[in-house]
Amino acid sequence: VDADVDADVDADVDAGVDADVDADADARVAFDRDVAATTRHAARLLHLPFTHPLPAPGTTAAQLAEDALRRYQEQLLSEAVVAGLVQAIDGLRGDDLGAPAQLLSQLVLRSSQCARQFLEAGGLDEGLVRGLLAPQNPAAVLVDSLLAVSQLARLSQRHYPPIARAGVCDVVNRLLTHDDPGVRARTCNLLGNMCRHSGYFYERIARRGVLDSLIARCEDVDRTTRKFACFAIGNAGFHSDALYPELRVAVPPLVRLLGDEEDKTRANAAAALGNLVRNSAALCGDLIRAGALERLVELATGPEAAAEA
């Protein structure tokens, strides 16, 4: 009898422990869901002033609207909204990242002070960046996240080491082949800004095989992607000839892009070709064999050049 009683007691205890664990797990899930919803709704509300169309540029109304937005932005900065967003999105995934990533991108793009607050709050911590740039995220989240990191790279080479520590070089390869053209274009732009100030990332992107994927984007069906691919390749050849061997295969597609439909793409392609002979003569023969000289002369002296002059 005593053994049966003990067994019943043990069973009751085990059942009670299991129930407590399940209740705790359910409470945690509910709490995380509430945090995600609150963050999402708050970010949408705070982003509203940036969504209203501005009056025509150059008018008094446009100036007043810009002044109002600047004051609003300064208020968000003083309330440490950027830091709060960084803390709140850590752990969010998928669609829950949409509104906060959009607001963060807007603030970082508009203000170097907000960019600094983003950095100081841990915006380039590896776990956070990998979460924001996870290829399975919605395209809008990826585009906003790429814009924010790209802006930091554009602002200063002092941001290069934290960008490197965040593991950005490890994820860009997959994003260069993403189904969404906006993601591919912004990834090319990010790489261009990562090579803007110095050759800090040259060895890193070569070691990870990024250049092959980047060069392939010169023949992308999306014209914005082609434009930014030329920009990135040009910067990859600007600071030294370290990447010239890997960039050799970029010469023919760059020459073809001298006839692209978009002016800026043609200009970026021409600048990239110039940078590929800027630091050594290693690729001069490749440019000659690809017909770069003739195409550049045509571009500089053709009807479109005359019309622009």
C-alpha positions in Angstrom: 0.0 0.0 0.0 2.8 2.4 0.9 4.5 1.8 -2.4 1.3 2.5 -4.3 0.8 5.7 -2.3 4.4 6.8 -3.0 3.8 6.2 -6.8 0.6 8.2 -6.8 2.4 11.1 -5.0 5.3 11.0 -7.5 2.9 11.0 -10.4 1.0 14.0 -9.0 4.3 15.8 -8.5 5.5 15.1 -12.0 2.2 16.2 -13.5 2.3 19.4 -11.5 5.9 20.2 -12.7 5.0 19.5 -16.3 2.0 21.8 -16.0 4.1 24.6 -14.5 6.7 24.2 -17.3 4.0 24.3 -20.0 2.4 27.3 -18.4 5.8 29.2 -18.3 6.4 28.3 -22.0 3.0 29.5 -23.0 3.4 32.8 -21.0 6.8 33.4 -22.7 5.4 32.8 -26.2 2.5 35.2 -25.4 4.9 37.8 -24.0 7.2 37.6 -27.1 4.1 37.9 -29.3 3.0 41.0 -27.4 6.4 42.6 -27.7 6.6 42.0 -31.4 3.1 43.5 -31.9 3.9 46.5 -29.8 7.2 47.1 -31.6 5.5 46.8 -35.0 2.6 49.2 -34.2 4.9 51.8 -32.5 7.3 51.8 -35.4 4.4 52.3 -37.9 3.1 55.3 -35.9 6.5 56.9 -35.5 7.2 56.4 -39.2 4.0 58.2 -40.3 5.4 61.7 -40.6 8.0 60.5 -43.1 5.3 59.0 -45.3 3.4 62.2 -46.2 4.4 63.6 -49.6 6.4 66.9 -49.5 5.3 70.0 -51.3 7.0 71.0 -54.5 10.8 71.6 -54.0 11.9 75.2 -53.7 8.6 76.4 -52.3 8.1 77.9 -48.8 5.8 75.1 -48.0 8.5 72.6 -48.8 11.0 74.4 -46.6 8.5 74.4 -43.7 7.8 70.7 -44.1 11.5 69.9 -44.1 12.0 72.0 -41.0 9.2 70.2 -39.3 10.6 66.8 -40.2 14.0 67.9 -39.0 12.6 68.9 -35.6 10.6 65.7 -35.4 13.8 63.7 -36.2 15.7 65.6 -33.5 13.0 64.7 -31.0 13.2 61.0 -31.9 17.0 61.3 -31.5 16.7 62.9 -28.0 14.3 60.2 -26.9 16.8 57.5 -28.1 14.2 55.9 -30.4 16.9 54.4 -32.5 18.5 52.7 -29.5 15.1 51.5 -28.4 14.4 50.0 -31.8 17.7 48.2 -31.9 16.9 46.6 -28.5 13.3 45.8 -29.5 14.1 44.1 -32.8 16.7 41.8 -31.4 15.0 38.4 -31.6 12.3 39.5 -34.0 12.0 37.5 -37.3 10.2 37.7 -40.6 7.3 40.1 -41.0 7.7 41.4 -37.5 10.9 43.1 -38.6 9.2 45.1 -41.4 8.0 48.3 -39.7 11.0 48.7 -37.3 13.5 48.0 -40.0 11.8 50.6 -42.2 11.9 53.3 -39.5 15.6 52.5 -38.6 16.6 52.7 -42.2 14.8 56.1 -42.6 16.5 57.6 -39.5 20.0 56.3 -40.3 19.7 57.6 -43.9 18.5 61.0 -42.8 20.9 61.7 -39.9 24.5 60.9 -39.1 23.6 61.4 -35.4 21.0 58.6 -35.7 23.6 56.5 -37.5 25.9 57.0 -34.6 23.2 56.1 -32.1 22.5 53.0 -34.1 26.1 51.9 -33.8 26.4 52.8 -30.1 23.2 50.8 -29.4 24.7 47.6 -31.0 23.1 47.9 -34.4 26.1 46.2 -36.0 26.2 43.3 -33.5 26.7 40.1 -35.4 23.6 38.4 -34.2 21.4 41.4 -35.0 22.8 41.9 -38.5 22.6 38.3 -39.4 18.9 38.4 -38.3 18.2 41.4 -40.4 20.0 40.1 -43.5 18.8 36.5 -43.3 18.0 35.7 -47.0 14.6 34.2 -46.0 13.4 37.6 -44.6 10.8 39.6 -46.6 12.4 41.5 -49.4 11.4 44.9 -47.9 13.2 44.0 -44.6 16.3 43.1 -46.6 16.3 46.3 -48.6 15.8 48.5 -45.6 18.5 46.7 -43.7 20.9 46.8 -46.6 20.3 50.6 -46.9 21.1 51.1 -43.3 24.4 49.2 -43.4 25.3 50.7 -46.7 24.8 54.2 -45.3 27.1 53.4 -42.4 29.8 52.2 -44.9 29.3 55.3 -47.0 29.6 57.7 -44.1 33.1 56.7 -42.9 35.7 54.0 -43.1 35.7 54.0 -39.3 32.6 51.9 -39.7 34.4 49.2 -41.7 35.7 47.2 -38.8 32.3 46.8 -37.1 30.7 45.9 -40.4 33.4 43.3 -40.9 32.8 41.9 -37.4 29.1 41.7 -38.1 29.8 39.1 -40.7 28.3 41.1 -43.6 30.8 39.5 -46.1 29.4 36.1 -45.2 25.9 36.9 -46.2 26.2 39.2 -49.3 26.9 36.3 -51.7 23.5 34.8 -51.2 21.8 38.2 -51.4 23.5 39.0 -54.8 21.5 36.1 -56.2 18.2 36.9 -54.4 15.0 36.6 -56.4 14.1 40.2 -55.7 15.8 42.8 -57.9 15.7 45.4 -55.1 17.7 43.2 -52.8 20.3 42.5 -55.5 20.6 46.2 -56.4 21.1 47.3 -52.7 23.6 44.5 -52.1 25.7 45.8 -55.0 25.4 49.3 -53.6 26.5 48.1 -50.2 29.6 46.4 -51.7 30.4 49.6 -53.5 30.3 51.6 -50.3 32.3 48.9 -48.5 35.0 49.6 -51.1 34.5 53.4 -51.2 37.0 54.7 -48.7 39.8 52.1 -48.8 40.7 48.6 -49.8 39.9 47.3 -46.3 37.4 44.7 -47.6 39.3 43.7 -50.7 40.9 40.6 -49.4 37.7 39.6 -47.5 35.4 39.7 -50.5 38.0 37.9 -52.7 38.4 35.1 -50.1 34.6 34.6 -49.9 34.1 34.4 -53.7 31.9 37.5 -53.7 33.4 39.0 -56.9 32.1 36.3 -59.2 28.6 36.9 -58.1 29.1 40.7 -58.2 30.4 40.6 -61.8 27.5 38.4 -62.9 25.2 41.2 -61.8 26.6 43.3 -64.7 24.3 41.3 -66.9 21.3 41.4 -64.6 17.9 41.9 -66.1 17.3 44.7 -63.6 18.9 48.0 -64.7 19.3 49.4 -61.2 21.3 46.3 -60.3 23.5 46.7 -63.3 24.2 50.3 -62.4 25.2 49.5 -58.8 27.2 46.5 -59.9 29.4 48.8 -62.1 29.7 51.2 -59.1 30.9 48.3 -56.9 33.4 46.9 -59.4 34.8 50.4 -60.0 35.5 50.9 -56.3 36.9 47.3 -56.0 39.6 48.5 -58.5 40.1 52.0 -57.3 42.5 51.8 -54.3 45.0 49.2 -55.5 45.4 46.5 -58.2 45.0 43.7 -55.5 41.8 42.5 -57.1 42.8 43.0 -60.8 43.3 39.2 -61.4 39.7 38.5 -60.1 38.3 41.5 -61.9 39.8 40.6 -65.3 36.6 38.7 -66.3 34.6 41.9 -65.6 36.1 43.7 -68.6 33.9 42.3 -71.4 30.5 42.9 -69.5 31.7 46.4 -68.5 32.5 47.2 -72.2 29.0 46.0 -73.2 27.5 48.2 -70.5 29.0 51.2 -72.3 25.9 50.8 -74.5 23.4 50.4 -71.7 20.1 52.3 -71.8 20.7 54.2 -68.6 23.2 57.2 -68.6 24.4 56.5 -65.0 25.1 52.9 -65.8 27.2 53.9 -68.9 29.1 56.4 -66.7 29.7 53.9 -64.0 30.9 51.3 -66.5 33.3 53.8 -68.0 34.6 54.8 -64.6 35.1 51.1 -63.6 37.1 50.4 -66.8 39.3 53.5 -66.0 39.9 52.2 -62.5 40.9 48.8 -63.9 44.0 50.5 -65.4 44.5 53.1 -62.7 46.9 51.2 -60.5 48.8 49.0 -62.9 49.0 48.0 -66.6 48.0 44.4 -65.8 44.6 44.6 -67.5 45.5 47.0 -70.4 45.6 44.2 -72.9 42.2 42.9 -71.8 40.6 46.3 -72.3 42.2 46.6 -75.8 41.1 43.1 -76.8 37.5 43.8 -75.5 37.3 46.9 -77.7 37.1 49.3 -74.7 39.0 52.1 -76.3 36.8 52.3 -79.4 33.6 52.1 -77.3 34.9 54.8 -74.9 35.7 57.1 -77.7 32.2 56.5 -79.2 30.6 57.2 -75.9 32.6 60.4 -75.4 32.0 61.8 -79.0 28.7 60.3 -80.0 25.4 62.1 -80.4 24.3 61.7 -76.8 27.6 63.2 -75.6 27.2 66.1 -77.9 23.6 66.7 -76.7 24.7 66.7 -73.1 27.5 69.2 -73.8 
